[in-house]
């Protein structure tokens, strides 16, 4: 009977964690869906490369804003209500981006979607952690990262089918409306579903205890843990009483500057973006078309790359506790340096066509394609998920929340910088120069890990 009850509890927790992780799915979907629409968008609104890069990446600044304030909203109004608000913003952004009349109102709708992405990136992991029993917390927490990469894959897959069905992203699709607009509208149904799913799951028991709603908390905990939950209620109550709201002044040392560990967290976040990974997911169809692949083939390659990302995330989830954080980061940095360097060399030495774009002849195209996917593989088992693992455990209890918010905000800002600068670098200096810069960042990241990162495998959070 106890075993049956435990299974029922586990299924219930998986169900509610899965509903919360839909925020991660939309996080990935929203950030990647623009991939297949970039060139069509630029032509529709006759934008320069700088404005195109700005339109693609401004959503990332919105994400920094959403992440910064989501915690406060969730603490005041509850995790579930915050999820419903994020779902509403996702829906509005999807509809608005598709009906945009100019590049400037398009930017507004993307900014709105960015705020929802940032909120989802904070709320879903917090809710899952607070609702998970200790023996399931690690695996359930990984649902968020898995949901993100699956969202990226589905977005790119939908871009592919829409573009192929219409003939191109610029061509008319259903009801004579341009295909690129439908690419954004495909985000609306999952956003609505996310909001509906959020309304069916219980509020976090930790939030309920903090609000003095202990009978409701006991009811939720009985479904999660089973048996007598009064001791757990008392444990949560004592924790809530001892806690105070984190302050950013906690991050300052005696000299007035940021603590060294905070700088290390910021550097981890910045290097994760400066190796250029999001160029692959935001601009890969542009990249492959620039070197001679057709639109259909470019989108096919992009979908394959996203599938590789899912597989490597599963690998990281399986081995991060076995091999440790530092070895995976070292292997990832070495692999990324080699593959990015290969792509930089190939694109730098490629012949140019009449329009000034590199053309890959002979085996060069195959080598570039393999290098790009091996690069994603190297990132996917290392710097992608492991940075988030380290940021969650490297700070001590006193500064964890505040330090995480600073590091996460810097990650979104670094993402913004890379995504905004790629189109003009591509236009004025070429792909070889772009990949050369990312190669340098990957090489520096290796030495950063060797000299500054401490292994945290097997350590208790109280030991940090």
Secondary structure by P-SEA (a helix, b strand, c coil): caaaaaaaaaaaaaaaaaaaaaaaaaaaaaaccccccaaaaaaaccccaaaaaaaacaaaaaaaaaaacaaaaaaaccaaaaaaaaaaaaaaaaaaaaacccaaaaaaaaaaaaaaaaaaaccaaaaaaaacccccaaaaaaaaaaaaaaaaaaaaaaaaaaaaaaccccccccccccaaaaaaacaaaaaaaaaaaaaaccccaaaaaaacaaaaaaaaaaaaccccaaaaaaaaaaaaaacccccccccccccccccaaaaaaaaaaaaacccaaaaaaacaaaaaaaacccaaaaaaaaaaaaaaaaaaaaaaaacccccccaaaaaaaaaaaaaaaaaaaaaaaacccccccbbbbccaaaaaaaaaaaaaaaaaaaccccaaaaaaacccccccaaaaaaaaaaaaaaaaaaaaaaaaaaaacccaaaaaaaaaaaaaaaaaaaacccccccccccccc
